[in-house]
Amino acid sequence: MIDLLAAVLALTATFAYINIRWVRLPSAIGLLLTALLSALGTKAAAAAGLVDLSPVIRVLQEIDFRETLLEGMLGPLLFAGALHVDWAVLREQRWPVLLLATVGTVLAAIGIGLGLWAIAPLFGFTIPLLWALAFGVLVAPTDPIAVGALLKKAGVPPQLQVTITGESLFNDGVAVVLFLALLGVLASGSAPEPSAIASLLAIEVGGGIVFGLVLGWVAVRLLRAVDNYQVEILVTLALVSAGFSLSRHLHVSGVLGMVVLGLIIGQSGRAVALSAVTQQRLDEFWELIDEFLNAALFVLIGVEILVLDFQSTALWLGVAMIPLTLLARFASIAVPLGPLRTRFALPRGSLRLLTWAGVRGGISIALALALPAGPARTTLLAVTYVVVCFSILVQGLTMERVAKQVLA
């Protein structure tokens, strides 16, 4: 395990250095592109008989990507993202955020799933409707990890930044709950009662929010009792790691719990419990954690292609799903927000920017890897990979240009 961690850190540092020194793209995009090109080049060399990939593949197969992200990285990353959200602006934008994270996520999942189910036969695949809907759910959530830095660099107004980031922070929890419900259907072969789904949503989502509130209440009182930034940082680190682990045993959403905990410490903690020195040190610490984990995540996405065997037709199906995914994303925003755009004081061009800023990331690939074994799994994983890579590389690279055009 130590050797594996050392290898991941070495790869991450190498690709980060290459990106900063020569490629000079935004961190997430540059790391993914560098890792992806390196992996493809290595795979081509192996196909030509120039290198032996078997030792590398054995090492990569030891990494459980789903567990690494969903149970290792996601909690700290979401906490760090929520810690720096402007609470005052989020409160003003609470209704757009709530609508996008709930209604928008469901509409996007249905639209993407039905689109895949309809066009898959054109590429020689027959994907059952439930599997297609599972794909829609895992691709529907946007990634706060990938999109945050890009929005700031693009000069997006703070109001829209908070709307997009807030939606991304909360829709992960909603999507994970919906995915678990569909996963149970795929595993059992029988659809659950609506009451069972409602109960799961109430326990996971409601329980996760309540759990985060309790953790936040504990955190503020612990932080108020001391004035030592080393201890206070250690307290936040312990609450995030132990809290995320405890949420699994309580069967509540640790994703939402960490978001709520980050918001409380970022707001109430700063107001009543943290000195100016501690605030600065705490921000610097969690920014570093965010950067390091973010870098490792996108490198893992890039090199994971070495162990995945995709059919070319599945990749072309993924390419065909890109415009359908964007169309479903636009509809999932326009339906709940379009009639209320002026009421929510969203600037002109917001719907188009919200559509293009819906960047997918590691959580989509992690959920795809969690699909049960079956004939559709490999195909869906390939399609997910294509959609996510397009989202990060193309939408990410053009975010600044699109923002300037639609908000002009």
NUVO-568073 format. One record per residue: residue in three letters; x, y, z of N, C-alpha, C in turn. Coordinates in steps of 0.1 Angstrom, whole numbers, padded with zeros to 4 digits, always signed. Example, Ala and Ser with C-alpha at 12.3 -4.5 7.8 and 13.67 -1.06 7.14 Angstrom:
# residues 2
ala+0132-0057+0078+0123-0045+0078+0132-0033+0078
ser+0128-0022+0071+0137-0011+0071+0129+0000+0079
//
This chain:
# residues 408
met+0008-0012+0000+0000+0000+0000+0009+0013+0000
ile+0020+0012+0008+0029+0024+0008+0035+0026-0005
asp+0039+0015-0012+0046+0016-0025+0036+0022-0035
leu+0023+0017-0034+0013+0022-0043+0010+0037-0041
leu+0010+0042-0029+0008+0056-0026+0020+0064-0031
ala+0032+0058-0029+0044+0065-0034+0044+0067-0049
ala+0039+0056-0056+0038+0056-0071+0028+0067-0075
val+0017+0068-0069+0006+0078-0073+0012+0092-0070
leu+0018+0094-0059+0024+0107-0056+0035+0111-0066
ala+0043+0101-0069+0054+0104-0079+0048+0108-0093
leu+0038+0100-0097+0032+0103-0110+0025+0117-0110
thr+0018+0120-0099+0011+0133-0097+0021+0144-0098
ala+0032+0143-0090+0042+0154-0090+0049+0155-0104
thr+0051+0144-0111+0057+0145-0124+0048+0152-0134
phe+0035+0148-0134+0026+0154-0144+0023+0169-0140
ala+0023+0172-0127+0021+0186-0123+0033+0194-0127
tyr+0045+0189-0126+0057+0197-0130+0057+0199-0145
ile+0053+0188-0153+0053+0190-0167+0042+0200-0171
asn+0031+0200-0165+0020+0210-0168+0025+0224-0165
ile+0030+0226-0153+0034+0240-0149+0046+0245-0158
arg+0055+0235-0161+0068+0239-0168+0065+0241-0183
trp+0057+0233-0189+0056+0233-0204+0042+0235-0209
val+0033+0227-0204+0019+0227-0209+0012+0240-0205
arg+0012+0243-0193+0007+0256-0188-0008+0258-0190
leu-0015+0247-0186-0030+0248-0186-0035+0248-0172
pro-0048+0252-0170-0053+0251-0156-0050+0237-0150
ser-0048+0237-0137-0043+0224-0131-0051+0212-0134
ala-0064+0212-0132-0072+0200-0134-0071+0195-0149
ile-0072+0205-0158-0072+0202-0173-0058+0197-0177
gly-0048+0204-0173-0034+0200-0176-0030+0187-0171
leu-0034+0184-0159-0030+0171-0153-0037+0159-0160
leu-0050+0161-0163-0058+0151-0170-0052+0149-0184
leu-0050+0160-0191-0045+0158-0205-0031+0152-0205
thr-0022+0156-0196-0009+0150-0196-0009+0135-0192
ala-0017+0132-0182-0018+0118-0178-0025+0109-0189
leu-0035+0115-0196-0042+0108-0206-0033+0105-0218
leu-0026+0116-0223-0016+0114-0234-0005+0104-0231
ser+0000+0105-0218+0010+0096-0214+0005+0081-0214
ala-0007+0079-0209-0013+0066-0209-0015+0060-0223
leu-0021+0069-0232-0023+0065-0246-0010+0062-0253
gly+0000+0070-0251+0013+0067-0257+0019+0054-0252
thr+0018+0052-0239+0023+0039-0233+0015+0027-0239
lys+0002+0029-0240-0006+0018-0245-0002+0015-0260
ala+0000+0025-0268+0004+0023-0282+0018+0016-0282
ala+0027+0020-0274+0040+0014-0273+0039-0001-0270
ala+0030-0004-0260+0028-0018-0256+0022-0026-0268
ala+0012-0020-0275+0006-0026-0287+0017-0029-0298
ala+0027-0021-0299+0037-0023-0309+0048-0032-0303
gly+0047-0037-0291+0056-0046-0285+0069-0040-0280
leu+0069-0027-0278+0081-0020-0273+0082-0020-0258
val+0071-0021-0251+0072-0021-0236+0062-0032-0231
asp+0065-0037-0219+0056-0047-0213+0048-0039-0202
leu+0035-0039-0204+0026-0032-0195+0021-0040-0183
ser+0024-0053-0183+0018-0061-0173+0022-0057-0158
pro+0034-0053-0155+0037-0048-0142+0029-0035-0138
val+0028-0026-0148+0021-0014-0145+0006-0017-0143
ile+0000-0026-0151-0014-0029-0150-0017-0036-0137
arg-0008-0044-0132-0009-0051-0119-0010-0041-0108
val-0002-0030-0109-0002-0020-0098-0015-0012-0099
leu-0019-0008-0111-0031+0000-0113-0043-0008-0108
gln-0043-0021-0111-0055-0029-0107-0056-0030-0092
glu-0046-0027-0084-0047-0027-0070-0054-0015-0065
ile-0056-0005-0073-0063+0007-0069-0078+0005-0072
asp-0086+0006-0061-0100+0006-0062-0105+0020-0064
phe-0106+0024-0077-0109+0038-0080-0122+0043-0073
arg-0132+0034-0073-0145+0038-0067-0143+0040-0052
glu-0137+0031-0045-0135+0033-0031-0125+0044-0028
thr-0115+0046-0036-0105+0057-0034-0112+0071-0035
leu-0121+0072-0044-0128+0085-0045-0140+0086-0036
leu-0149+0077-0036-0161+0078-0029-0159+0077-0014
glu-0149+0070-0009-0147+0068+0005-0134+0074+0010
gly-0125+0079+0001-0113+0085+0005-0112+0099+0002
met-0113+0103-0011-0111+0117-0015-0123+0126-0014
leu-0135+0120-0016-0147+0129-0018-0150+0137-0006
gly-0149+0132+0006-0152+0139+0018-0144+0152+0020
pro-0130+0150+0021-0122+0162+0022-0124+0172+0010
leu-0126+0167-0002-0127+0176-0013-0140+0185-0012
leu-0151+0178-0008-0163+0186-0007-0163+0195+0005
phe-0157+0191+0016-0156+0200+0027-0147+0212+0024
ala-0136+0210+0017-0128+0221+0013-0135+0231+0003
gly-0143+0225-0006-0151+0233-0015-0161+0242-0008
ala-0168+0235+0002-0179+0242+0009-0173+0253+0019
leu-0161+0250+0024-0155+0259+0034-0153+0273+0028
his-0152+0275+0015-0149+0288+0009-0160+0293+0001
val-0172+0288+0003-0184+0293-0003-0189+0305+0004
asp-0192+0316-0003-0198+0328+0004-0212+0325+0008
trp-0214+0324+0022-0227+0320+0027-0238+0330+0024
ala-0234+0343+0024-0244+0354+0021-0250+0352+0007
val-0241+0350-0002-0245+0348-0016-0253+0335-0018
leu-0248+0325-0011-0255+0312-0012-0269+0313-0007
arg-0271+0320+0004-0284+0322+0009-0293+0329+0000
glu-0288+0339-0007-0296+0346-0017-0299+0337-0029
gln-0291+0328-0032-0293+0319-0044-0298+0305-0040
arg-0303+0304-0028-0307+0291-0023-0317+0284-0031
trp-0327+0292-0037-0337+0285-0045-0332+0280-0058
pro-0324+0288-0066-0318+0282-0078-0310+0270-0075
val-0302+0271-0064-0293+0260-0061-0302+0247-0057
leu-0312+0249-0049-0321+0238-0045-0328+0232-0057
leu-0333+0240-0066-0340+0235-0078-0330+0228-0087
leu-0319+0233-0089-0309+0226-0098-0304+0213-0092
ala-0302+0213-0079-0296+0201-0073-0306+0190-0072
thr-0319+0193-0072-0329+0183-0070-0337+0180-0084
val-0346+0190-0087-0353+0188-0100-0344+0187-0112
gly-0334+0196-0112-0325+0196-0123-0317+0183-0125
thr-0313+0177-0114-0305+0165-0114-0314+0153-0119
val-0327+0153-0114-0336+0142-0119-0339+0144-0133
leu-0342+0156-0138-0345+0158-0152-0333+0154-0161
ala-0321+0158-0157-0309+0155-0165-0307+0140-0166
ala-0309+0133-0154-0307+0119-0154-0317+0112-0163
ile-0329+0116-0163-0340+0110-0172-0337+0113-0186
gly-0333+0125-0190-0331+0129-0203-0319+0122-0209
ile-0308+0121-0201-0296+0114-0206-0298+0099-0207
gly-0305+0093-0197-0308+0079-0198-0316+0075-0210
leu-0327+0083-0212-0336+0080-0224-0328+0082-0237
gly-0320+0092-0237-0312+0094-0250-0303+0083-0253
leu-0296+0078-0242-0287+0066-0245-0295+0054-0249
trp-0306+0052-0242-0314+0040-0245-0319+0040-0260
ala-0322+0053-0265-0328+0054-0278-0317+0053-0289
ile-0305+0058-0287-0295+0058-0298-0285+0046-0297
ala-0284+0039-0286-0275+0028-0285-0277+0017-0296
pro-0289+0014-0300-0290+0004-0310-0284+0008-0324
leu-0283+0021-0326-0277+0026-0338-0262+0022-0339
phe-0256+0019-0327-0242+0016-0327-0240+0001-0324
gly-0251-0007-0324-0250-0021-0322-0251-0026-0308
phe-0256-0017-0299-0257-0021-0285-0272-0021-0281
thr-0276-0030-0273-0289-0030-0267-0287-0029-0252
ile-0291-0017-0247-0289-0014-0233-0303-0013-0227
pro-0305-0022-0217-0318-0021-0210-0321-0008-0204
leu-0334-0004-0203-0338+0009-0199-0332+0012-0185
leu-0333+0003-0176-0328+0006-0162-0313+0009-0162
trp-0305+0001-0170-0291+0004-0171-0289+0018-0177
ala-0297+0021-0187-0295+0035-0193-0298+0046-0183
leu-0309+0044-0175-0312+0054-0165-0301+0054-0154
ala-0295+0043-0151-0284+0043-0142-0272+0052-0147
phe-0270+0050-0160-0260+0059-0167-0264+0074-0166
gly-0277+0077-0168-0281+0090-0167-0279+0096-0153
val-0281+0088-0143-0279+0093-0129-0265+0095-0126
leu-0256+0086-0131-0242+0088-0127-0235+0099-0135
val-0241+0103-0147-0235+0114-0155-0242+0127-0151
ala-0254+0127-0145-0261+0139-0142-0254+0149-0133
pro-0247+0144-0122-0241+0154-0113-0229+0161-0119
thr-0228+0174-0116-0217+0182-0120-0206+0181-0109
asp-0194+0185-0112-0183+0182-0103-0178+0195-0098
pro-0180+0198-0085-0175+0210-0078-0160+0211-0078
ile-0153+0199-0079-0139+0199-0078-0133+0204-0091
ala-0139+0200-0102-0134+0205-0115-0137+0219-0119
val-0149+0224-0114-0154+0236-0120-0151+0248-0112
gly-0147+0247-0099-0145+0258-0090-0135+0268-0095
ala-0122+0263-0097-0111+0271-0101-0114+0277-0115
leu-0120+0269-0124-0123+0274-0138-0132+0286-0138
leu-0142+0286-0129-0152+0297-0128-0145+0310-0124
lys-0136+0309-0114-0129+0321-0110-0120+0327-0121
lys-0113+0318-0128-0104+0322-0138-0112+0329-0150
ala-0124+0324-0152-0132+0328-0163-0139+0342-0160
gly-0138+0347-0148-0144+0360-0144-0159+0359-0143
val-0164+0348-0140-0179+0347-0138-0183+0354-0126
pro-0194+0362-0126-0199+0370-0115-0201+0361-0102
pro-0197+0366-0090-0198+0358-0078-0212+0351-0076
gln-0223+0358-0080-0236+0353-0079-0237+0340-0087
leu-0233+0340-0099-0234+0327-0107-0223+0317-0103
gln-0212+0321-0098-0202+0312-0093-0208+0304-0081
val-0215+0311-0072-0220+0304-0060-0232+0295-0065
thr-0240+0299-0074-0251+0291-0079-0245+0278-0085
ile-0235+0279-0094-0229+0267-0100-0222+0258-0090
thr-0214+0264-0081-0207+0257-0071-0216+0250-0061
gly-0226+0258-0057-0236+0252-0047-0244+0241-0053
glu-0248+0242-0065-0255+0231-0072-0246+0219-0072
ser-0233+0221-0076-0224+0210-0077-0221+0203-0064
leu-0221+0211-0053-0218+0205-0040-0230+0196-0036
phe-0242+0200-0039-0254+0193-0034-0259+0182-0043
asn-0257+0184-0056-0263+0174-0065-0255+0161-0065
asp-0243+0161-0060-0236+0148-0058-0243+0139-0048
gly-0248+0145-0037-0255+0137-0027-0268+0132-0033
val-0276+0140-0040-0288+0135-0046-0286+0124-0056
ala-0275+0126-0065-0272+0116-0075-0268+0103-0069
val-0260+0103-0058-0255+0091-0052-0267+0083-0046
val-0277+0090-0040-0288+0083-0034-0297+0077-0045
leu-0299+0084-0056-0307+0079-0067-0299+0067-0073
phe-0286+0068-0074-0278+0057-0080-0279+0044-0071
leu-0278+0046-0058-0280+0035-0049-0293+0028-0051
ala-0304+0036-0052-0317+0030-0054-0317+0022-0067
leu-0312+0027-0078-0311+0020-0091-0302+0008-0090
leu-0292+0009-0082-0282-0002-0081-0289-0014-0074
gly-0298-0011-0064-0306-0021-0058-0315-0028-0067
val-0321-0020-0076-0330-0026-0086-0322-0035-0096
leu-0311-0031-0100-0303-0039-0110-0298-0052-0103
ala-0295-0051-0090-0290-0063-0083-0301-0073-0080
ser-0313-0068-0077-0324-0076-0073-0333-0080-0085
gly-0333-0072-0095-0341-0075-0106-0356-0071-0105
ser-0359-0065-0093-0373-0061-0091-0373-0046-0086
ala-0383-0039-0090-0384-0024-0087-0389-0023-0073
pro-0383-0014-0065-0388-0012-0051-0401-0004-0051
glu-0407-0004-0040-0420+0004-0038-0416+0018-0038
pro-0425+0027-0043-0422+0042-0041-0419+0046-0027
ser-0426+0040-0018-0424+0043-0003-0410+0040+0001
ala-0404+0029-0005-0391+0025-0001-0380+0035-0006
ile-0383+0040-0019-0374+0050-0025-0375+0063-0017
ala-0387+0067-0013-0389+0079-0005-0382+0078+0008
ser-0383+0066+0014-0377+0064+0027-0361+0065+0026
leu-0356+0059+0015-0342+0059+0013-0337+0074+0011
leu-0345+0082+0003-0341+0096+0001-0342+0103+0014
ala-0352+0101+0022-0354+0108+0035-0342+0105+0044
ile-0339+0092+0045-0328+0088+0054-0314+0093+0050
glu-0311+0091+0037-0298+0094+0032-0297+0109+0031
val-0306+0116+0024-0305+0131+0022-0308+0138+0035
gly-0319+0136+0041-0323+0143+0053-0313+0139+0064
gly-0310+0126+0065-0301+0122+0076-0287+0128+0074
gly-0282+0129+0061-0269+0135+0059-0269+0150+0063
ile-0280+0157+0060-0280+0171+0063-0280+0173+0079
val-0288+0165+0085-0289+0166+0100-0275+0162+0106
phe-0269+0151+0100-0256+0147+0105-0246+0158+0104
gly-0246+0165+0092-0237+0176+0090-0240+0188+0100
leu-0252+0190+0103-0256+0201+0113-0250+0197+0127
val-0252+0185+0131-0247+0180+0144-0231+0181+0144
leu-0225+0177+0134-0210+0178+0133-0206+0193+0133
gly-0213+0201+0126-0210+0216+0127-0212+0222+0140
trp-0222+0218+0147-0225+0223+0161-0213+0219+0170
val-0209+0206+0169-0198+0201+0177-0185+0208+0173
ala-0183+0210+0160-0171+0217+0156-0169+0231+0161
val-0180+0239+0160-0179+0253+0164-0176+0254+0179
arg-0182+0245+0187-0180+0245+0202-0166+0240+0205
leu-0161+0231+0198-0147+0226+0200-0137+0238+0196
leu-0140+0244+0185-0130+0254+0180-0131+0267+0189
arg-0142+0270+0195-0143+0282+0204-0135+0280+0216
ala-0133+0267+0221-0127+0264+0233-0112+0266+0233
val-0106+0267+0221-0091+0267+0220-0087+0279+0211
asp-0075+0283+0212-0070+0293+0203-0056+0289+0199
asn-0055+0278+0192-0042+0273+0187-0045+0267+0173
tyr-0039+0273+0163-0043+0270+0149-0039+0255+0146
gln-0028+0250+0152-0024+0236+0149-0035+0227+0154
val-0040+0229+0166-0050+0220+0172-0063+0222+0164
glu-0067+0234+0161-0080+0237+0154-0080+0230+0140
ile-0069+0231+0133-0068+0224+0120-0069+0209+0122
leu-0063+0204+0132-0064+0190+0135-0078+0186+0138
val-0085+0194+0145-0099+0191+0148-0107+0190+0135
thr-0106+0200+0126-0113+0199+0114-0110+0187+0106
leu-0097+0183+0105-0093+0171+0098-0099+0159+0104
ala-0099+0158+0117-0105+0147+0124-0120+0146+0122
leu-0127+0157+0122-0141+0157+0120-0145+0153+0106
val-0137+0157+0096-0140+0153+0082-0137+0138+0080
ser-0126+0133+0084-0122+0119+0082-0131+0110+0090
ala-0132+0113+0103-0141+0104+0112-0155+0106+0108
gly-0160+0118+0106-0174+0120+0102-0178+0113+0090
phe-0169+0114+0079-0173+0107+0067-0173+0092+0069
ser-0164+0087+0077-0164+0072+0079-0177+0068+0087
leu-0180+0076+0098-0192+0073+0106-0205+0074+0098
ser-0206+0083+0088-0218+0084+0080-0221+0071+0073
arg-0211+0064+0069-0214+0051+0062-0220+0041+0071
his-0216+0041+0084-0222+0032+0094-0236+0036+0098
leu-0238+0049+0097-0252+0054+0100-0261+0053+0088
his-0256+0050+0077-0263+0049+0064-0270+0063+0061
val-0262+0073+0063-0267+0087+0058-0257+0092+0048
ser-0260+0102+0041-0252+0108+0031-0240+0115+0037
gly-0228+0109+0036-0216+0116+0040-0213+0128+0031
val-0217+0127+0019-0214+0137+0009-0221+0150+0014
leu-0234+0150+0017-0241+0161+0021-0237+0166+0035
gly-0233+0156+0044-0228+0159+0057-0216+0167+0057
met-0206+0164+0047-0194+0172+0046-0196+0186+0041
val-0206+0187+0031-0209+0200+0026-0215+0209+0037
val-0224+0204+0045-0230+0212+0055-0220+0215+0066
leu-0211+0206+0069-0201+0209+0079-0191+0220+0074
gly-0188+0219+0061-0179+0230+0056-0186+0243+0056
leu-0199+0244+0052-0206+0256+0053-0207+0262+0067
ile-0209+0254+0077-0210+0259+0090-0197+0264+0095
ile-0186+0257+0093-0173+0261+0098-0169+0274+0090
gly-0172+0274+0077-0169+0286+0069-0177+0298+0073
gln-0189+0297+0079-0197+0308+0082-0196+0310+0097
ser-0203+0302+0105-0203+0304+0120-0190+0303+0126
gly-0181+0293+0121-0168+0291+0127-0160+0304+0126
arg-0160+0310+0114-0152+0322+0112-0158+0334+0120
ala-0171+0334+0122-0177+0345+0129-0174+0345+0144
val-0175+0333+0150-0174+0332+0165-0163+0324+0171
ala-0156+0316+0163-0147+0306+0169-0133+0307+0164
leu-0130+0313+0152-0117+0313+0147-0110+0327+0147
ser-0098+0328+0152-0091+0340+0151-0086+0343+0137
ala-0081+0355+0134-0077+0358+0121-0065+0349+0117
val-0056+0346+0126-0045+0338+0123-0050+0324+0119
thr-0059+0318+0127-0064+0305+0125-0072+0304+0111
gln-0079+0315+0108-0087+0315+0096-0077+0314+0084
gln-0066+0322+0085-0056+0322+0074-0050+0308+0073
arg-0045+0303+0084-0039+0290+0084-0048+0278+0079
leu-0060+0279+0084-0070+0269+0080-0073+0269+0065
asp-0075+0281+0060-0077+0283+0046-0066+0277+0038
glu-0053+0281+0042-0041+0276+0035-0040+0261+0035
phe-0043+0255+0047-0042+0241+0048-0052+0233+0039
trp-0065+0238+0040-0075+0231+0032-0074+0234+0017
glu-0068+0245+0013-0065+0248-0001-0054+0238-0006
leu-0044+0235+0002-0034+0226-0001-0039+0212-0003
ile-0048+0208+0007-0054+0195+0007-0062+0193-0006
asp-0070+0204-0009-0078+0204-0021-0070+0203-0034
glu-0059+0210-0034-0050+0210-0046-0044+0196-0048
phe-0039+0190-0037-0032+0178-0038-0041+0166-0042
leu-0053+0166-0035-0062+0155-0038-0068+0157-0052
asn-0071+0169-0056-0076+0172-0069-0066+0168-0080
ala-0053+0171-0078-0043+0167-0087-0042+0151-0088
ala-0042+0145-0077-0041+0130-0077-0053+0124-0084
leu-0065+0130-0082-0077+0125-0088-0077+0125-0103
phe-0073+0136-0109-0073+0138-0123-0061+0130-0130
val-0050+0128-0123-0040+0119-0128-0045+0104-0128
leu-0053+0100-0118-0058+0087-0117-0068+0085-0128
ile-0076+0095-0131-0086+0094-0142-0078+0092-0156
gly-0067+0099-0157-0060+0098-0170-0053+0084-0171
val-0046+0079-0161-0039+0067-0162-0048+0054-0161
glu-0060+0056-0156-0069+0045-0155-0072+0038-0168
ile-0070+0046-0179-0073+0041-0192-0064+0029-0196
leu-0053+0028-0189-0044+0016-0192-0050+0003-0188
val-0059+0003-0179-0065-0010-0174-0079-0012-0180
leu-0084-0003-0187-0097-0004-0193-0097-0008-0208
asp-0105-0017-0211-0105-0022-0225-0118-0019-0232
phe-0118-0008-0240-0130-0003-0247-0131-0007-0261
gln-0143-0011-0265-0145-0013-0280-0146+0001-0287
ser-0142+0001-0299-0142+0014-0306-0156+0019-0309
thr-0166+0009-0310-0180+0013-0312-0185+0020-0300
ala-0181+0015-0288-0185+0021-0275-0180+0035-0274
leu-0168+0037-0279-0162+0051-0278-0170+0060-0287
trp-0174+0055-0299-0182+0064-0308-0196+0066-0302
leu-0201+0057-0295-0214+0059-0288-0212+0070-0278
gly-0201+0070-0271-0198+0081-0261-0197+0094-0268
val-0191+0095-0280-0190+0108-0287-0204+0112-0291
ala-0213+0103-0295-0227+0107-0299-0235+0111-0287
met-0231+0107-0275-0238+0111-0263-0234+0125-0258
ile-0223+0130-0263-0219+0143-0258-0230+0154-0261
pro-0234+0156-0273-0245+0166-0276-0258+0163-0268
leu-0261+0150-0267-0273+0147-0260-0272+0150-0245
thr-0260+0148-0240-0258+0151-0226-0259+0166-0223
leu-0254+0174-0233-0254+0189-0232-0269+0194-0233
leu-0276+0187-0242-0290+0191-0244-0298+0188-0232
ala-0296+0176-0226-0303+0173-0214-0300+0182-0202
arg-0287+0186-0202-0283+0196-0192-0290+0209-0193
phe-0291+0214-0206-0298+0226-0208-0313+0226-0204
ala-0319+0214-0208-0333+0213-0205-0335+0212-0190
ser-0326+0206-0183-0327+0204-0168-0325+0218-0161
ile-0319+0227-0168-0318+0241-0162-0330+0250-0166
ala-0333+0249-0179-0343+0258-0185-0357+0255-0179
val-0360+0242-0176-0374+0239-0171-0376+0245-0157
pro-0367+0242-0148-0370+0248-0134-0366+0263-0133
leu-0356+0268-0140-0352+0281-0138-0356+0291-0149
gly-0359+0286-0161-0362+0296-0172-0373+0305-0169
pro-0385+0300-0164-0396+0310-0161-0393+0319-0149
leu-0383+0315-0141-0381+0323-0129-0367+0330-0130
arg-0362+0331-0142-0348+0337-0143-0348+0352-0138
thr-0358+0360-0141-0358+0374-0137-0361+0375-0122
arg-0369+0366-0117-0372+0366-0102-0360+0363-0094
phe-0351+0354-0099-0339+0351-0092-0328+0360-0096
ala-0330+0370-0104-0320+0380-0108-0308+0374-0114
leu-0310+0364-0122-0299+0358-0129-0296+0366-0142
pro-0283+0369-0144-0280+0377-0156-0283+0371-0169
arg-0285+0379-0180-0287+0373-0193-0276+0364-0197
gly-0280+0353-0203-0270+0343-0207-0267+0333-0197
ser-0273+0334-0185-0271+0325-0174-0273+0310-0178
leu-0285+0308-0185-0288+0294-0188-0278+0287-0197
arg-0273+0295-0206-0262+0289-0215-0249+0286-0207
leu-0246+0296-0199-0233+0294-0191-0235+0283-0181
leu-0246+0282-0174-0249+0271-0165-0248+0257-0172
thr-0253+0257-0185-0252+0245-0193-0237+0241-0195
trp-0229+0250-0200-0216+0248-0204-0207+0245-0191
ala-0211+0251-0180-0203+0250-0168-0206+0237-0160
gly-0215+0229-0166-0219+0216-0160-0208+0205-0163
val-0196+0208-0157-0185+0199-0160-0186+0186-0151
arg-0185+0174-0158-0185+0162-0151-0171+0158-0147
gly-0170+0150-0136-0156+0146-0131-0155+0132-0126
gly-0147+0131-0116-0143+0118-0110-0155+0110-0105
ile-0165+0117-0099-0176+0110-0093-0184+0101-0103
ser-0185+0107-0115-0192+0099-0126-0184+0086-0129
ile-0171+0087-0130-0163+0075-0133-0164+0065-0122
ala-0163+0070-0109-0164+0062-0097-0177+0054-0097
leu-0188+0061-0100-0201+0055-0099-0202+0045-0111
ala-0197+0048-0122-0197+0038-0134-0189+0025-0130
leu-0178+0027-0123-0171+0015-0118-0178+0007-0108
ala-0188+0013-0101-0196+0006-0091-0208-0002-0097
leu-0210+0000-0110-0221-0008-0117-0218-0023-0115
pro-0228-0031-0113-0226-0045-0112-0222-0052-0125
ala-0216-0063-0124-0211-0070-0136-0223-0073-0145
gly-0221-0071-0158-0231-0074-0168-0227-0069-0181
pro-0234-0073-0192-0230-0070-0205-0229-0055-0208
ala-0237-0047-0201-0238-0033-0204-0227-0025-0196
arg-0221-0031-0186-0212-0024-0178-0200-0018-0185
thr-0193-0026-0193-0181-0022-0201-0185-0010-0210
thr-0196-0012-0217-0201-0002-0226-0204+0012-0219
leu-0211+0011-0208-0214+0023-0201-0202+0030-0195
leu-0192+0022-0191-0179+0027-0186-0172+0035-0197
ala-0172+0029-0209-0165+0036-0220-0172+0049-0223
val-0186+0049-0224-0193+0061-0227-0191+0071-0216
thr-0191+0067-0204-0188+0077-0192-0175+0083-0194
tyr-0165+0075-0197-0151+0080-0199-0151+0091-0209
val-0157+0088-0221-0157+0098-0232-0164+0111-0228
val-0175+0110-0222-0183+0122-0217-0175+0130-0207
val-0169+0123-0197-0162+0130-0187-0149+0137-0193
cys-0142+0130-0201-0130+0136-0207-0133+0148-0216
phe-0144+0147-0224-0148+0159-0232-0152+0170-0222
ser-0159+0167-0212-0164+0177-0203-0153+0185-0197
ile-0143+0178-0192-0132+0185-0185-0123+0192-0195
leu-0119+0185-0206-0109+0191-0215-0115+0202-0224
val-0126+0199-0230-0132+0208-0240-0140+0219-0232
gln-0150+0215-0224-0157+0226-0217-0149+0234-0208
gly-0139+0227-0201-0130+0234-0192-0121+0244-0199
leu-0116+0240-0210-0107+0249-0218-0114+0261-0224
thr-0127+0259-0227-0134+0270-0233-0143+0278-0224
met-0142+0275-0211-0151+0281-0201-0150+0296-0201
glu-0138+0301-0201-0135+0315-0201-0141+0322-0213
arg-0139+0316-0225-0144+0322-0237-0159+0323-0238
val-0165+0311-0234-0180+0311-0234-0186+0321-0224
ala-0180+0322-0212-0185+0331-0202-0185+0345-0207
lys-0174+0349-0214-0173+0363-0219-0183+0365-0230
gln-0186+0355-0238-0195+0357-0249-0209+0357-0244
val-0214+0348-0235-0228+0348-0232-0231+0359-0221
leu-0222+0364-0214-0225+0374-0204-0222+0388-0209
ala-0217+0389-0221-0214+0402-0227-0226+0411-0228
//
